[in-house]
Amino acid sequence: MCDICPAGYYCTDRDKALPCMLGHYCPEGTGDDLVKCPTGTYANVTGLSQESECSRCEGGYKLQSKHRWCFTMVDKIIV
């Protein structure tokens, strides 16, 4: 039972704690108000509990719009 939802999880039902979703972090007590990782950071794993766990994209990579991963654009050369 979720009286206070544990950090890294969100609780929309008193009987079930779900791992925080990709692109978000969930401090203790999170309900349906998951917190999106800040601009320029991402979360490609579930269960983050604090903002400092969100990662920055490395040089040459761009952030995917839903803060789930970073990617690089590769030009295709047709010969």
Distance bins in CASP14 RR format, pairs under 12 A and 6 or more apart:
PFRMAT RR
TARGET T0000
AUTHOR 0000-0000-0000
RMODE 2
METHOD distances of the structure
MODEL  1
1 11 0 0 0 0 1 0 0 0 0 0 0
1 13 0 0 0 0 1 0 0 0 0 0 0
1 14 1 0 1 0 0 0 0 0 0 0 0
1 15 1 0 1 0 0 0 0 0 0 0 0
1 16 0 0 0 0 1 0 0 0 0 0 0
1 17 0 0 0 0 1 0 0 0 0 0 0
2 9 1 0 0 1 0 0 0 0 0 0 0
2 10 0 0 0 0 1 0 0 0 0 0 0
2 11 1 1 0 0 0 0 0 0 0 0 0
2 12 0 0 0 0 1 0 0 0 0 0 0
2 13 1 0 0 1 0 0 0 0 0 0 0
2 14 1 0 1 0 0 0 0 0 0 0 0
2 15 1 0 0 1 0 0 0 0 0 0 0
2 16 1 0 0 1 0 0 0 0 0 0 0
2 17 1 0 1 0 0 0 0 0 0 0 0
2 18 0 0 0 0 1 0 0 0 0 0 0
2 26 0 0 0 0 0 1 0 0 0 0 0
2 28 0 0 0 0 0 1 0 0 0 0 0
2 29 0 0 0 0 1 0 0 0 0 0 0
2 30 0 0 0 0 0 1 0 0 0 0 0
2 31 0 0 0 0 1 0 0 0 0 0 0
3 11 0 0 0 0 1 0 0 0 0 0 0
3 14 1 0 0 1 0 0 0 0 0 0 0
3 15 0 0 0 0 0 1 0 0 0 0 0
3 17 0 0 0 0 0 1 0 0 0 0 0
3 28 0 0 0 0 0 1 0 0 0 0 0
3 29 0 0 0 0 1 0 0 0 0 0 0
4 10 0 0 0 0 0 1 0 0 0 0 0
4 11 0 0 0 0 1 0 0 0 0 0 0
4 14 0 0 0 0 0 1 0 0 0 0 0
4 17 0 0 0 0 0 1 0 0 0 0 0
4 27 0 0 0 0 0 1 0 0 0 0 0
4 28 1 0 0 1 0 0 0 0 0 0 0
4 29 1 0 1 0 0 0 0 0 0 0 0
4 30 0 0 0 0 1 0 0 0 0 0 0
4 31 0 0 0 0 0 1 0 0 0 0 0
5 11 1 1 0 0 0 0 0 0 0 0 0
5 12 0 0 0 0 1 0 0 0 0 0 0
5 13 0 0 0 0 0 1 0 0 0 0 0
5 14 0 0 0 0 1 0 0 0 0 0 0
5 15 0 0 0 0 0 1 0 0 0 0 0
5 16 0 0 0 0 1 0 0 0 0 0 0
5 17 1 0 1 0 0 0 0 0 0 0 0
5 18 0 0 0 0 1 0 0 0 0 0 0
5 19 0 0 0 0 0 1 0 0 0 0 0
5 20 0 0 0 0 1 0 0 0 0 0 0
5 26 1 0 0 1 0 0 0 0 0 0 0
5 27 0 0 0 0 1 0 0 0 0 0 0
5 28 1 0 0 1 0 0 0 0 0 0 0
5 29 1 0 1 0 0 0 0 0 0 0 0
5 30 1 0 1 0 0 0 0 0 0 0 0
5 31 1 0 1 0 0 0 0 0 0 0 0
5 32 0 0 0 0 0 1 0 0 0 0 0
5 33 0 0 0 0 0 1 0 0 0 0 0
5 34 0 0 0 0 0 1 0 0 0 0 0
5 47 0 0 0 0 0 1 0 0 0 0 0
5 49 0 0 0 0 0 1 0 0 0 0 0
6 16 0 0 0 0 0 1 0 0 0 0 0
6 17 1 0 0 1 0 0 0 0 0 0 0
6 18 0 0 0 0 0 1 0 0 0 0 0
6 19 0 0 0 0 0 1 0 0 0 0 0
6 20 0 0 0 0 0 1 0 0 0 0 0
6 26 0 0 0 0 1 0 0 0 0 0 0
6 27 0 0 0 0 1 0 0 0 0 0 0
6 28 1 0 0 1 0 0 0 0 0 0 0
6 29 1 0 0 1 0 0 0 0 0 0 0
6 30 0 0 0 0 1 0 0 0 0 0 0
6 31 0 0 0 0 0 1 0 0 0 0 0
6 47 0 0 0 0 0 1 0 0 0 0 0
6 49 0 0 0 0 1 0 0 0 0 0 0
7 17 0 0 0 0 0 1 0 0 0 0 0
7 19 0 0 0 0 0 1 0 0 0 0 0
7 20 0 0 0 0 1 0 0 0 0 0 0
7 25 0 0 0 0 1 0 0 0 0 0 0
7 26 1 0 0 1 0 0 0 0 0 0 0
7 27 1 0 1 0 0 0 0 0 0 0 0
7 28 1 0 1 0 0 0 0 0 0 0 0
7 29 1 0 0 1 0 0 0 0 0 0 0
7 30 0 0 0 0 1 0 0 0 0 0 0
7 35 0 0 0 0 0 1 0 0 0 0 0
7 47 0 0 0 0 1 0 0 0 0 0 0
7 48 0 0 0 0 1 0 0 0 0 0 0
7 49 1 1 0 0 0 0 0 0 0 0 0
7 50 1 0 0 1 0 0 0 0 0 0 0
7 51 0 0 0 0 0 1 0 0 0 0 0
7 53 0 0 0 0 0 1 0 0 0 0 0
8 17 0 0 0 0 1 0 0 0 0 0 0
8 18 0 0 0 0 1 0 0 0 0 0 0
8 19 1 0 0 1 0 0 0 0 0 0 0
8 20 1 0 1 0 0 0 0 0 0 0 0
8 21 0 0 0 0 0 1 0 0 0 0 0
8 24 0 0 0 0 1 0 0 0 0 0 0
8 25 1 0 0 1 0 0 0 0 0 0 0
8 26 1 0 1 0 0 0 0 0 0 0 0
8 27 1 0 0 1 0 0 0 0 0 0 0
8 28 0 0 0 0 1 0 0 0 0 0 0
8 29 0 0 0 0 1 0 0 0 0 0 0
8 30 1 0 0 1 0 0 0 0 0 0 0
8 31 0 0 0 0 0 1 0 0 0 0 0
8 34 0 0 0 0 1 0 0 0 0 0 0
8 35 0 0 0 0 0 1 0 0 0 0 0
8 43 0 0 0 0 0 1 0 0 0 0 0
8 45 0 0 0 0 0 1 0 0 0 0 0
8 46 0 0 0 0 1 0 0 0 0 0 0
8 47 1 0 1 0 0 0 0 0 0 0 0
8 48 1 0 0 1 0 0 0 0 0 0 0
8 49 1 1 0 0 0 0 0 0 0 0 0
8 50 0 0 0 0 1 0 0 0 0 0 0
8 53 0 0 0 0 1 0 0 0 0 0 0
9 16 0 0 0 0 1 0 0 0 0 0 0
9 17 1 0 1 0 0 0 0 0 0 0 0
9 18 1 0 0 1 0 0 0 0 0 0 0
9 19 1 0 1 0 0 0 0 0 0 0 0
9 20 1 0 0 1 0 0 0 0 0 0 0
9 21 0 0 0 0 0 1 0 0 0 0 0
9 24 0 0 0 0 0 1 0 0 0 0 0
9 25 0 0 0 0 0 1 0 0 0 0 0
9 26 1 0 1 0 0 0 0 0 0 0 0
9 27 0 0 0 0 0 1 0 0 0 0 0
9 28 0 0 0 0 1 0 0 0 0 0 0
9 29 0 0 0 0 1 0 0 0 0 0 0
9 30 1 0 0 1 0 0 0 0 0 0 0
9 31 0 0 0 0 1 0 0 0 0 0 0
9 34 0 0 0 0 0 1 0 0 0 0 0
9 46 0 0 0 0 1 0 0 0 0 0 0
9 47 1 0 0 1 0 0 0 0 0 0 0
9 48 0 0 0 0 0 1 0 0 0 0 0
9 49 0 0 0 0 1 0 0 0 0 0 0
10 16 0 0 0 0 1 0 0 0 0 0 0
10 17 1 0 0 1 0 0 0 0 0 0 0
10 18 1 0 1 0 0 0 0 0 0 0 0
10 19 0 0 0 0 1 0 0 0 0 0 0
10 20 1 0 1 0 0 0 0 0 0 0 0
10 21 1 0 0 1 0 0 0 0 0 0 0
10 24 0 0 0 0 1 0 0 0 0 0 0
10 25 0 0 0 0 0 1 0 0 0 0 0
10 26 1 0 1 0 0 0 0 0 0 0 0
10 27 0 0 0 0 1 0 0 0 0 0 0
10 28 0 0 0 0 0 1 0 0 0 0 0
10 29 0 0 0 0 1 0 0 0 0 0 0
10 30 1 0 1 0 0 0 0 0 0 0 0
10 31 1 0 1 0 0 0 0 0 0 0 0
10 32 1 0 0 1 0 0 0 0 0 0 0
10 33 1 0 0 1 0 0 0 0 0 0 0
10 34 1 0 1 0 0 0 0 0 0 0 0
10 35 0 0 0 0 1 0 0 0 0 0 0
10 46 0 0 0 0 0 1 0 0 0 0 0
10 47 0 0 0 0 1 0 0 0 0 0 0
10 48 0 0 0 0 0 1 0 0 0 0 0
10 49 0 0 0 0 0 1 0 0 0 0 0
11 17 1 0 1 0 0 0 0 0 0 0 0
11 18 1 0 0 1 0 0 0 0 0 0 0
11 19 0 0 0 0 0 1 0 0 0 0 0
11 20 0 0 0 0 0 1 0 0 0 0 0
11 26 0 0 0 0 1 0 0 0 0 0 0
11 28 0 0 0 0 0 1 0 0 0 0 0
11 29 1 0 0 1 0 0 0 0 0 0 0
11 30 1 0 0 1 0 0 0 0 0 0 0
11 31 1 0 1 0 0 0 0 0 0 0 0
11 32 0 0 0 0 1 0 0 0 0 0 0
11 33 0 0 0 0 0 1 0 0 0 0 0
11 34 0 0 0 0 0 1 0 0 0 0 0
12 18 1 0 0 1 0 0 0 0 0 0 0
12 21 0 0 0 0 0 1 0 0 0 0 0
12 26 0 0 0 0 0 1 0 0 0 0 0
12 29 0 0 0 0 0 1 0 0 0 0 0
12 30 0 0 0 0 1 0 0 0 0 0 0
12 31 1 0 1 0 0 0 0 0 0 0 0
12 32 1 0 1 0 0 0 0 0 0 0 0
12 33 0 0 0 0 1 0 0 0 0 0 0
12 34 0 0 0 0 0 1 0 0 0 0 0
13 31 0 0 0 0 1 0 0 0 0 0 0
13 32 0 0 0 0 0 1 0 0 0 0 0
14 31 0 0 0 0 0 1 0 0 0 0 0
16 31 0 0 0 0 0 1 0 0 0 0 0
17 26 0 0 0 0 1 0 0 0 0 0 0
17 28 0 0 0 0 0 1 0 0 0 0 0
17 29 0 0 0 0 1 0 0 0 0 0 0
17 30 0 0 0 0 1 0 0 0 0 0 0
17 31 0 0 0 0 1 0 0 0 0 0 0
17 47 0 0 0 0 0 1 0 0 0 0 0
18 24 0 0 0 0 0 1 0 0 0 0 0
18 26 0 0 0 0 1 0 0 0 0 0 0
18 30 0 0 0 0 1 0 0 0 0 0 0
18 31 0 0 0 0 1 0 0 0 0 0 0
18 32 0 0 0 0 0 1 0 0 0 0 0
18 34 0 0 0 0 1 0 0 0 0 0 0
18 46 0 0 0 0 1 0 0 0 0 0 0
18 47 0 0 0 0 1 0 0 0 0 0 0
19 25 0 0 0 0 0 1 0 0 0 0 0
19 26 0 0 0 0 1 0 0 0 0 0 0
19 30 0 0 0 0 0 1 0 0 0 0 0
19 34 0 0 0 0 0 1 0 0 0 0 0
19 43 0 0 0 0 0 1 0 0 0 0 0
19 45 0 0 0 0 1 0 0 0 0 0 0
19 46 1 0 1 0 0 0 0 0 0 0 0
19 47 1 0 1 0 0 0 0 0 0 0 0
19 48 0 0 0 0 1 0 0 0 0 0 0
19 49 0 0 0 0 0 1 0 0 0 0 0
20 26 1 1 0 0 0 0 0 0 0 0 0
20 27 0 0 0 0 1 0 0 0 0 0 0
20 28 0 0 0 0 0 1 0 0 0 0 0
20 29 0 0 0 0 0 1 0 0 0 0 0
20 30 1 0 0 1 0 0 0 0 0 0 0
20 31 0 0 0 0 0 1 0 0 0 0 0
20 32 0 0 0 0 0 1 0 0 0 0 0
20 33 0 0 0 0 0 1 0 0 0 0 0
20 34 1 0 0 1 0 0 0 0 0 0 0
20 35 0 0 0 0 1 0 0 0 0 0 0
20 36 0 0 0 0 0 1 0 0 0 0 0
20 37 0 0 0 0 0 1 0 0 0 0 0
20 43 1 0 0 1 0 0 0 0 0 0 0
20 45 0 0 0 0 1 0 0 0 0 0 0
20 46 1 0 1 0 0 0 0 0 0 0 0
20 47 1 0 1 0 0 0 0 0 0 0 0
20 48 1 0 1 0 0 0 0 0 0 0 0
20 49 1 0 0 1 0 0 0 0 0 0 0
20 50 0 0 0 0 0 1 0 0 0 0 0
20 51 0 0 0 0 0 1 0 0 0 0 0
20 53 0 0 0 0 1 0 0 0 0 0 0
20 54 0 0 0 0 0 1 0 0 0 0 0
21 30 0 0 0 0 0 1 0 0 0 0 0
21 31 0 0 0 0 0 1 0 0 0 0 0
21 32 0 0 0 0 0 1 0 0 0 0 0
21 34 1 0 0 1 0 0 0 0 0 0 0
21 35 0 0 0 0 0 1 0 0 0 0 0
21 36 0 0 0 0 1 0 0 0 0 0 0
21 37 0 0 0 0 0 1 0 0 0 0 0
21 43 0 0 0 0 1 0 0 0 0 0 0
21 44 0 0 0 0 0 1 0 0 0 0 0
21 45 0 0 0 0 0 1 0 0 0 0 0
21 46 1 0 0 1 0 0 0 0 0 0 0
21 47 0 0 0 0 1 0 0 0 0 0 0
21 48 0 0 0 0 1 0 0 0 0 0 0
21 66 0 0 0 0 1 0 0 0 0 0 0
21 67 0 0 0 0 0 1 0 0 0 0 0
21 68 0 0 0 0 1 0 0 0 0 0 0
22 34 0 0 0 0 0 1 0 0 0 0 0
22 36 0 0 0 0 0 1 0 0 0 0 0
22 37 0 0 0 0 1 0 0 0 0 0 0
22 42 0 0 0 0 1 0 0 0 0 0 0
22 43 1 0 1 0 0 0 0 0 0 0 0
22 44 1 0 0 1 0 0 0 0 0 0 0
22 45 1 0 0 1 0 0 0 0 0 0 0
22 46 1 0 0 1 0 0 0 0 0 0 0
22 47 0 0 0 0 1 0 0 0 0 0 0
22 48 0 0 0 0 1 0 0 0 0 0 0
22 54 0 0 0 0 0 1 0 0 0 0 0
22 55 0 0 0 0 0 1 0 0 0 0 0
22 64 0 0 0 0 1 0 0 0 0 0 0
22 66 1 0 0 1 0 0 0 0 0 0 0
22 67 1 0 0 1 0 0 0 0 0 0 0
22 68 1 0 1 0 0 0 0 0 0 0 0
22 69 0 0 0 0 1 0 0 0 0 0 0
23 34 0 0 0 0 1 0 0 0 0 0 0
23 35 0 0 0 0 1 0 0 0 0 0 0
23 36 1 0 0 1 0 0 0 0 0 0 0
23 37 1 0 1 0 0 0 0 0 0 0 0
23 38 0 0 0 0 0 1 0 0 0 0 0
23 39 0 0 0 0 0 1 0 0 0 0 0
23 40 0 0 0 0 0 1 0 0 0 0 0
23 41 0 0 0 0 1 0 0 0 0 0 0
23 42 1 0 0 1 0 0 0 0 0 0 0
23 43 1 1 0 0 0 0 0 0 0 0 0
23 44 1 0 0 1 0 0 0 0 0 0 0
23 45 0 0 0 0 1 0 0 0 0 0 0
23 46 0 0 0 0 1 0 0 0 0 0 0
23 47 0 0 0 0 0 1 0 0 0 0 0
23 48 1 0 0 1 0 0 0 0 0 0 0
23 51 0 0 0 0 0 1 0 0 0 0 0
23 53 0 0 0 0 0 1 0 0 0 0 0
23 54 1 0 0 1 0 0 0 0 0 0 0
23 55 0 0 0 0 0 1 0 0 0 0 0
23 63 0 0 0 0 0 1 0 0 0 0 0
23 64 0 0 0 0 1 0 0 0 0 0 0
23 65 0 0 0 0 0 1 0 0 0 0 0
23 66 1 0 0 1 0 0 0 0 0 0 0
23 67 1 0 1 0 0 0 0 0 0 0 0
23 68 1 0 1 0 0 0 0 0 0 0 0
23 69 0 0 0 0 1 0 0 0 0 0 0
23 70 0 0 0 0 0 1 0 0 0 0 0
24 30 0 0 0 0 1 0 0 0 0 0 0
24 31 0 0 0 0 0 1 0 0 0 0 0
24 32 0 0 0 0 0 1 0 0 0 0 0
24 33 0 0 0 0 1 0 0 0 0 0 0
24 34 1 0 1 0 0 0 0 0 0 0 0
24 35 1 0 1 0 0 0 0 0 0 0 0
24 36 1 0 1 0 0 0 0 0 0 0 0
24 37 1 0 0 1 0 0 0 0 0 0 0
24 38 0 0 0 0 0 1 0 0 0 0 0
24 41 0 0 0 0 0 1 0 0 0 0 0
24 42 0 0 0 0 0 1 0 0 0 0 0
24 43 1 0 0 1 0 0 0 0 0 0 0
24 44 0 0 0 0 0 1 0 0 0 0 0
24 45 0 0 0 0 0 1 0 0 0 0 0
24 46 0 0 0 0 1 0 0 0 0 0 0
24 47 0 0 0 0 1 0 0 0 0 0 0
24 48 1 0 0 1 0 0 0 0 0 0 0
24 49 0 0 0 0 0 1 0 0 0 0 0
24 50 0 0 0 0 0 1 0 0 0 0 0
24 51 0 0 0 0 0 1 0 0 0 0 0
24 53 0 0 0 0 0 1 0 0 0 0 0
24 54 0 0 0 0 1 0 0 0 0 0 0
24 66 0 0 0 0 1 0 0 0 0 0 0
24 67 1 0 0 1 0 0 0 0 0 0 0
24 68 0 0 0 0 1 0 0 0 0 0 0
25 33 0 0 0 0 0 1 0 0 0 0 0
25 34 1 0 0 1 0 0 0 0 0 0 0
25 35 1 0 1 0 0 0 0 0 0 0 0
25 36 0 0 0 0 1 0 0 0 0 0 0
25 37 1 0 0 1 0 0 0 0 0 0 0
25 38 0 0 0 0 1 0 0 0 0 0 0
25 41 0 0 0 0 1 0 0 0 0 0 0
25 42 0 0 0 0 0 1 0 0 0 0 0
25 43 1 0 0 1 0 0 0 0 0 0 0
25 45 0 0 0 0 0 1 0 0 0 0 0
25 46 0 0 0 0 0 1 0 0 0 0 0
25 47 1 0 0 1 0 0 0 0 0 0 0
25 48 1 1 0 0 0 0 0 0 0 0 0
25 49 1 0 0 1 0 0 0 0 0 0 0
25 50 1 0 1 0 0 0 0 0 0 0 0
25 51 1 0 1 0 0 0 0 0 0 0 0
25 52 0 0 0 0 1 0 0 0 0 0 0
25 53 1 0 1 0 0 0 0 0 0 0 0
25 54 1 0 0 1 0 0 0 0 0 0 0
25 55 0 0 0 0 0 1 0 0 0 0 0
25 67 0 0 0 0 0 1 0 0 0 0 0
26 32 0 0 0 0 0 1 0 0 0 0 0
26 33 0 0 0 0 1 0 0 0 0 0 0
26 34 1 0 1 0 0 0 0 0 0 0 0
26 35 1 0 0 1 0 0 0 0 0 0 0
26 36 0 0 0 0 0 1 0 0 0 0 0
26 37 0 0 0 0 0 1 0 0 0 0 0
26 43 0 0 0 0 0 1 0 0 0 0 0
26 46 0 0 0 0 1 0 0 0 0 0 0
26 47 1 0 0 1 0 0 0 0 0 0 0
26 48 1 0 0 1 0 0 0 0 0 0 0
26 49 1 0 0 1 0 0 0 0 0 0 0
26 50 0 0 0 0 1 0 0 0 0 0 0
26 51 0 0 0 0 0 1 0 0 0 0 0
26 53 0 0 0 0 0 1 0 0 0 0 0
26 54 0 0 0 0 0 1 0 0 0 0 0
27 33 0 0 0 0 1 0 0 0 0 0 0
27 34 0 0 0 0 1 0 0 0 0 0 0
27 35 1 0 0 1 0 0 0 0 0 0 0
27 47 0 0 0 0 0 1 0 0 0 0 0
27 48 0 0 0 0 1 0 0 0 0 0 0
27 49 1 0 0 1 0 0 0 0 0 0 0
27 50 1 0 0 1 0 0 0 0 0 0 0
27 51 0 0 0 0 1 0 0 0 0 0 0
27 52 0 0 0 0 0 1 0 0 0 0 0
27 53 0 0 0 0 0 1 0 0 0 0 0
28 35 0 0 0 0 0 1 0 0 0 0 0
28 49 1 0 0 1 0 0 0 0 0 0 0
28 50 0 0 0 0 1 0 0 0 0 0 0
29 35 0 0 0 0 0 1 0 0 0 0 0
29 49 0 0 0 0 0 1 0 0 0 0 0
30 47 0 0 0 0 0 1 0 0 0 0 0
30 48 0 0 0 0 0 1 0 0 0 0 0
30 49 0 0 0 0 1 0 0 0 0 0 0
30 50 0 0 0 0 0 1 0 0 0 0 0
34 43 0 0 0 0 0 1 0 0 0 0 0
34 46 0 0 0 0 0 1 0 0 0 0 0
34 47 0 0 0 0 0 1 0 0 0 0 0
34 48 0 0 0 0 1 0 0 0 0 0 0
34 49 0 0 0 0 0 1 0 0 0 0 0
34 67 0 0 0 0 0 1 0 0 0 0 0
35 41 0 0 0 0 0 1 0 0 0 0 0
35 43 0 0 0 0 0 1 0 0 0 0 0
35 47 0 0 0 0 0 1 0 0 0 0 0
35 48 0 0 0 0 1 0 0 0 0 0 0
35 49 0 0 0 0 0 1 0 0 0 0 0
35 50 0 0 0 0 1 0 0 0 0 0 0
35 51 1 0 0 1 0 0 0 0 0 0 0
35 53 0 0 0 0 0 1 0 0 0 0 0
35 54 0 0 0 0 1 0 0 0 0 0 0
35 67 0 0 0 0 0 1 0 0 0 0 0
36 42 0 0 0 0 1 0 0 0 0 0 0
36 43 0 0 0 0 1 0 0 0 0 0 0
36 48 0 0 0 0 0 1 0 0 0 0 0
36 51 0 0 0 0 0 1 0 0 0 0 0
36 54 0 0 0 0 1 0 0 0 0 0 0
36 63 0 0 0 0 0 1 0 0 0 0 0
36 65 0 0 0 0 0 1 0 0 0 0 0
36 66 0 0 0 0 1 0 0 0 0 0 0
36 67 1 0 1 0 0 0 0 0 0 0 0
36 68 0 0 0 0 0 1 0 0 0 0 0
37 43 1 0 1 0 0 0 0 0 0 0 0
37 44 0 0 0 0 0 1 0 0 0 0 0
37 45 0 0 0 0 0 1 0 0 0 0 0
37 47 0 0 0 0 0 1 0 0 0 0 0
37 48 1 0 0 1 0 0 0 0 0 0 0
37 50 0 0 0 0 0 1 0 0 0 0 0
37 51 1 0 0 1 0 0 0 0 0 0 0
37 52 0 0 0 0 0 1 0 0 0 0 0
37 53 0 0 0 0 1 0 0 0 0 0 0
37 54 1 1 0 0 0 0 0 0 0 0 0
37 55 0 0 0 0 1 0 0 0 0 0 0
37 56 0 0 0 0 1 0 0 0 0 0 0
37 57 0 0 0 0 0 1 0 0 0 0 0
37 63 0 0 0 0 1 0 0 0 0 0 0
37 64 0 0 0 0 0 1 0 0 0 0 0
37 66 0 0 0 0 1 0 0 0 0 0 0
37 67 1 0 1 0 0 0 0 0 0 0 0
37 68 0 0 0 0 1 0 0 0 0 0 0
37 69 0 0 0 0 0 1 0 0 0 0 0
37 70 0 0 0 0 0 1 0 0 0 0 0
38 50 0 0 0 0 0 1 0 0 0 0 0
38 51 1 0 0 1 0 0 0 0 0 0 0
38 52 0 0 0 0 0 1 0 0 0 0 0
38 53 0 0 0 0 0 1 0 0 0 0 0
38 54 1 0 0 1 0 0 0 0 0 0 0
38 55 0 0 0 0 0 1 0 0 0 0 0
38 56 0 0 0 0 1 0 0 0 0 0 0
38 63 0 0 0 0 0 1 0 0 0 0 0
38 67 0 0 0 0 1 0 0 0 0 0 0
39 51 0 0 0 0 0 1 0 0 0 0 0
39 54 0 0 0 0 0 1 0 0 0 0 0
39 56 0 0 0 0 0 1 0 0 0 0 0
39 57 0 0 0 0 0 1 0 0 0 0 0
39 63 1 0 0 1 0 0 0 0 0 0 0
39 65 0 0 0 0 0 1 0 0 0 0 0
39 67 0 0 0 0 1 0 0 0 0 0 0
40 51 0 0 0 0 0 1 0 0 0 0 0
40 54 0 0 0 0 1 0 0 0 0 0 0
40 55 0 0 0 0 1 0 0 0 0 0 0
40 56 1 0 0 1 0 0 0 0 0 0 0
40 57 1 0 0 1 0 0 0 0 0 0 0
40 58 0 0 0 0 0 1 0 0 0 0 0
40 59 0 0 0 0 0 1 0 0 0 0 0
40 61 0 0 0 0 0 1 0 0 0 0 0
40 62 0 0 0 0 1 0 0 0 0 0 0
40 63 1 0 1 0 0 0 0 0 0 0 0
40 64 0 0 0 0 0 1 0 0 0 0 0
40 65 0 0 0 0 0 1 0 0 0 0 0
40 67 1 0 0 1 0 0 0 0 0 0 0
40 69 0 0 0 0 0 1 0 0 0 0 0
40 70 0 0 0 0 1 0 0 0 0 0 0
41 48 0 0 0 0 0 1 0 0 0 0 0
41 50 0 0 0 0 0 1 0 0 0 0 0
41 51 0 0 0 0 1 0 0 0 0 0 0
41 52 0 0 0 0 1 0 0 0 0 0 0
41 53 0 0 0 0 1 0 0 0 0 0 0
41 54 1 1 0 0 0 0 0 0 0 0 0
41 55 1 0 0 1 0 0 0 0 0 0 0
41 56 1 0 1 0 0 0 0 0 0 0 0
41 57 1 0 0 1 0 0 0 0 0 0 0
41 58 0 0 0 0 0 1 0 0 0 0 0
41 63 1 0 0 1 0 0 0 0 0 0 0
41 64 0 0 0 0 0 1 0 0 0 0 0
41 67 1 0 0 1 0 0 0 0 0 0 0
41 68 0 0 0 0 0 1 0 0 0 0 0
41 69 0 0 0 0 0 1 0 0 0 0 0
41 70 0 0 0 0 1 0 0 0 0 0 0
42 48 0 0 0 0 0 1 0 0 0 0 0
42 53 0 0 0 0 0 1 0 0 0 0 0
42 54 1 0 0 1 0 0 0 0 0 0 0
42 55 1 0 1 0 0 0 0 0 0 0 0
42 56 0 0 0 0 1 0 0 0 0 0 0
42 57 1 0 0 1 0 0 0 0 0 0 0
42 58 0 0 0 0 0 1 0 0 0 0 0
42 61 0 0 0 0 1 0 0 0 0 0 0
42 62 0 0 0 0 0 1 0 0 0 0 0
42 63 1 0 1 0 0 0 0 0 0 0 0
42 64 1 0 0 1 0 0 0 0 0 0 0
42 65 0 0 0 0 0 1 0 0 0 0 0
42 66 0 0 0 0 1 0 0 0 0 0 0
42 67 1 0 1 0 0 0 0 0 0 0 0
42 68 1 0 0 1 0 0 0 0 0 0 0
42 69 1 0 1 0 0 0 0 0 0 0 0
42 70 1 0 0 1 0 0 0 0 0 0 0
42 71 0 0 0 0 0 1 0 0 0 0 0
43 49 0 0 0 0 0 1 0 0 0 0 0
43 50 0 0 0 0 0 1 0 0 0 0 0
43 51 0 0 0 0 1 0 0 0 0 0 0
43 52 0 0 0 0 0 1 0 0 0 0 0
43 53 1 0 0 1 0 0 0 0 0 0 0
43 54 1 0 1 0 0 0 0 0 0 0 0
43 55 1 0 0 1 0 0 0 0 0 0 0
43 56 0 0 0 0 0 1 0 0 0 0 0
43 57 0 0 0 0 0 1 0 0 0 0 0
43 63 0 0 0 0 0 1 0 0 0 0 0
43 64 0 0 0 0 0 1 0 0 0 0 0
43 66 0 0 0 0 0 1 0 0 0 0 0
43 67 1 0 0 1 0 0 0 0 0 0 0
43 68 1 0 0 1 0 0 0 0 0 0 0
43 69 0 0 0 0 1 0 0 0 0 0 0
43 70 0 0 0 0 0 1 0 0 0 0 0
44 53 0 0 0 0 0 1 0 0 0 0 0
44 54 0 0 0 0 1 0 0 0 0 0 0
44 55 1 0 0 1 0 0 0 0 0 0 0
44 57 0 0 0 0 0 1 0 0 0 0 0
44 61 0 0 0 0 0 1 0 0 0 0 0
44 63 0 0 0 0 0 1 0 0 0 0 0
44 64 0 0 0 0 1 0 0 0 0 0 0
44 66 0 0 0 0 0 1 0 0 0 0 0
44 67 0 0 0 0 1 0 0 0 0 0 0
44 68 1 0 1 0 0 0 0 0 0 0 0
44 69 1 0 1 0 0 0 0 0 0 0 0
44 70 0 0 0 0 1 0 0 0 0 0 0
44 71 0 0 0 0 0 1 0 0 0 0 0
45 53 0 0 0 0 1 0 0 0 0 0 0
45 54 0 0 0 0 0 1 0 0 0 0 0
45 55 0 0 0 0 1 0 0 0 0 0 0
45 68 0 0 0 0 1 0 0 0 0 0 0
45 69 0 0 0 0 0 1 0 0 0 0 0
46 53 0 0 0 0 0 1 0 0 0 0 0
46 68 0 0 0 0 0 1 0 0 0 0 0
47 53 0 0 0 0 1 0 0 0 0 0 0
47 54 0 0 0 0 0 1 0 0 0 0 0
48 54 1 0 0 1 0 0 0 0 0 0 0
48 55 0 0 0 0 1 0 0 0 0 0 0
48 67 0 0 0 0 0 1 0 0 0 0 0
48 68 0 0 0 0 0 1 0 0 0 0 0
51 67 0 0 0 0 0 1 0 0 0 0 0
54 63 0 0 0 0 0 1 0 0 0 0 0
54 67 1 0 0 1 0 0 0 0 0 0 0
54 68 0 0 0 0 0 1 0 0 0 0 0
54 69 0 0 0 0 0 1 0 0 0 0 0
54 70 0 0 0 0 0 1 0 0 0 0 0
55 61 0 0 0 0 0 1 0 0 0 0 0
55 63 0 0 0 0 0 1 0 0 0 0 0
55 67 0 0 0 0 0 1 0 0 0 0 0
55 68 0 0 0 0 0 1 0 0 0 0 0
55 69 0 0 0 0 1 0 0 0 0 0 0
55 70 0 0 0 0 1 0 0 0 0 0 0
56 62 0 0 0 0 0 1 0 0 0 0 0
56 63 0 0 0 0 1 0 0 0 0 0 0
56 67 0 0 0 0 0 1 0 0 0 0 0
56 70 0 0 0 0 1 0 0 0 0 0 0
57 63 1 0 1 0 0 0 0 0 0 0 0
57 64 0 0 0 0 1 0 0 0 0 0 0
57 67 0 0 0 0 0 1 0 0 0 0 0
57 68 0 0 0 0 0 1 0 0 0 0 0
57 69 0 0 0 0 1 0 0 0 0 0 0
57 70 1 1 0 0 0 0 0 0 0 0 0
57 71 0 0 0 0 1 0 0 0 0 0 0
57 72 0 0 0 0 1 0 0 0 0 0 0
58 69 0 0 0 0 0 1 0 0 0 0 0
58 70 1 0 0 1 0 0 0 0 0 0 0
58 71 0 0 0 0 0 1 0 0 0 0 0
58 72 0 0 0 0 1 0 0 0 0 0 0
59 70 0 0 0 0 1 0 0 0 0 0 0
59 71 0 0 0 0 0 1 0 0 0 0 0
59 72 0 0 0 0 1 0 0 0 0 0 0
60 70 0 0 0 0 1 0 0 0 0 0 0
60 71 0 0 0 0 1 0 0 0 0 0 0
60 72 1 0 1 0 0 0 0 0 0 0 0
60 73 0 0 0 0 1 0 0 0 0 0 0
60 74 0 0 0 0 0 1 0 0 0 0 0
61 69 0 0 0 0 1 0 0 0 0 0 0
61 70 1 1 0 0 0 0 0 0 0 0 0
61 71 1 0 0 1 0 0 0 0 0 0 0
61 72 1 0 1 0 0 0 0 0 0 0 0
61 73 0 0 0 0 1 0 0 0 0 0 0
61 74 0 0 0 0 0 1 0 0 0 0 0
62 69 0 0 0 0 0 1 0 0 0 0 0
62 70 1 0 0 1 0 0 0 0 0 0 0
62 71 1 0 0 1 0 0 0 0 0 0 0
62 72 1 0 0 1 0 0 0 0 0 0 0
62 73 1 0 0 1 0 0 0 0 0 0 0
62 74 0 0 0 0 0 1 0 0 0 0 0
63 69 0 0 0 0 1 0 0 0 0 0 0
63 70 1 0 1 0 0 0 0 0 0 0 0
63 71 0 0 0 0 1 0 0 0 0 0 0
63 72 0 0 0 0 0 1 0 0 0 0 0
64 70 1 0 0 1 0 0 0 0 0 0 0
64 71 1 0 1 0 0 0 0 0 0 0 0
64 72 0 0 0 0 0 1 0 0 0 0 0
64 73 0 0 0 0 0 1 0 0 0 0 0
65 71 0 0 0 0 0 1 0 0 0 0 0
END
